[in-house]
Amino acid sequence: MNTVQQTPAKADMLPDAEKPSFPQCCLAFLRGRFFGFGLVGIFIMFIGIVVLYILVHYCGFNKNIAYFIQAVVSIELNFICNKFFNWRDRKGHVFFQWVRFHTTKIGTVLLNQLLFAFLVAQGMHYLLATLIGVALATIINYIINDKFVFVARKVAVHANRSA
């Protein structure tokens, strides 16, 4: 029988006196990267909805075409804001991060576009369909950005071998 030993989380290994309190955990979350990611997401979502509304109601675009255009605008703003706000501590070549970012967006944009079209075809209001897609993509995008797009650059350490 194979048993897997689980390593306890850091907080579980601390004596009770050293464990962070609930207010300390809340403050750490508010200072954390995910919270900043959420703020950027809310800002980008607002901009995207405004762009979508303007394209549909003032420019006469088809809702699906307008959704795609707002997605492109939102993606570019999202990269800029997350690179220079949430992951500013992760050094790396901006071009390569931009390429990784956009590579991952191929899948998430396609998923969102299909979900949007499906929900609208089912009779859901297009703005509500947009909100649902954004909510679903938030968690997926955070994990992808943190683990793949803005990964910390590994620094090679060479031992000085003097004789």
Summary of the structure (lengths in Angstrom):
residues: 163
radius of gyration: 20.9
end to end distance: 51.3
largest distance: 76.7
contacts: 385
relative contact order: 0.11
helix: 72%
strand: 0%
